[in-house]
Amino acid sequence: MGAAISQVLNKTPLFAVTVQTTPGAGANIRLLEKGDIDVGFSTTSISYYGFNGLGTWEKKYPMRSVMTFFPNAHAFFTLESSPSKSIVDLKGKRITAVGREPNGKFT
């Protein structure tokens, strides 16, 4: 998605966009804070946890959303053989979001 957006934006003299592949949303937030990137993609759930310093986030990250592409709807999945059949059954279970850490992992 980043490559397609950069192609459109780079057609104007207002932008000079380059694309950098990262491990994902959590990494983008940390790269942004370090000043390694100017803008990064994230999901609303990962951004919420990072902004508020919740879950496995070690601190609050000062950031703001400047644009939303589409609302993020998430689904929780388990194996068919899992004893977890509803959201209530997930209490105390490990839940991951958007791949492996450092993207975001919370319980």
Secondary structure, DSSP 8 states (H G I E B T S, - for coil): -HHHHHHHHTTSTT--------S-HHHHHHHHHHTS-S-----HHHHHHHHHT-TT-SS---------SS---------TT-S--SGGGGTTS-EE-SSSTTS-EE-
